[in-house]
């Protein structure tokens, strides 16, 4: 899911939401546990921190391997 970090800053990020029990055998770090219910999921990609052409490549890879939802509107 691609969304903004907040309504004020409007910095885009892609938050990867894993299926239930996907992390059954994976031990989350302390920071990942803290971020689990936040806007920044344990696996987030800050799109605002890269060049537009790199962001486009990341979006294409995610669309190829996962369901992509754009909630930036």
Secondary structure, DSSP 8 states (H G I E B T S, - for coil): -EEES-TTT--EEEE----TTTTTT----HHHHHHTTSSS-SSEEEGGGS-HHHHHHHHHHHHHHS---B---
